[in-house]
Amino acid sequence: MKLKLTTEDRNAIDLILDQAAAAVKSPSPVYMPAAGAEHLKAVQTVLQFLHALPVSEPPADLASRTLAHISQATGKIVETPAKTTNSHAHRPA
């Protein structure tokens, strides 16, 4: 079964994910799409579930595999980045 988001679901997701960013960027009122309480609650439940999942490190070859997939799909050569260490990597809390 393939589920599709309704317009109200998309509005609820936009509202929850964008409200903090909008509040920081603009001290004046910002338009946000309307979303019903039931849609907001459903989105918050899903996001809380996702937040509770364990965070694992991505595979070491993720970037090179992704670029290889892009190259294969587009027929264009995409350079693989040089291996670097990222001491400032962002990890969700």
Secondary structure in CASP SS format (residue, H / E / C, confidence):
PFRMAT SS
TARGET T0000
AUTHOR 0000-0000-0000
METHOD secondary structure of the structure
MODEL  1
M C 1.00
K C 1.00
L C 1.00
K C 1.00
L C 1.00
T C 1.00
T H 1.00
E H 1.00
D H 1.00
R H 1.00
N H 1.00
A H 1.00
I H 1.00
D H 1.00
L H 1.00
I H 1.00
L H 1.00
D H 1.00
Q H 1.00
A H 1.00
A H 1.00
A H 1.00
A H 1.00
V H 1.00
K H 1.00
S C 1.00
P C 1.00
S C 1.00
P C 1.00
V C 1.00
Y C 1.00
M C 1.00
P C 1.00
A C 1.00
A C 1.00
G C 1.00
A H 1.00
E H 1.00
H H 1.00
L H 1.00
K H 1.00
A H 1.00
V H 1.00
Q H 1.00
T H 1.00
V H 1.00
L H 1.00
Q H 1.00
F H 1.00
L H 1.00
H H 1.00
A H 1.00
L C 1.00
P C 1.00
V C 1.00
S C 1.00
E C 1.00
P C 1.00
P C 1.00
A C 1.00
D C 1.00
L H 1.00
A H 1.00
S H 1.00
R H 1.00
T H 1.00
L H 1.00
A H 1.00
H H 1.00
I H 1.00
S H 1.00
Q H 1.00
A H 1.00
T H 1.00
G C 1.00
K C 1.00
I C 1.00
V C 1.00
E C 1.00
T C 1.00
P C 1.00
A C 1.00
K C 1.00
T C 1.00
T C 1.00
N C 1.00
S C 1.00
H C 1.00
A C 1.00
H C 1.00
R C 1.00
P C 1.00
A C 1.00
END
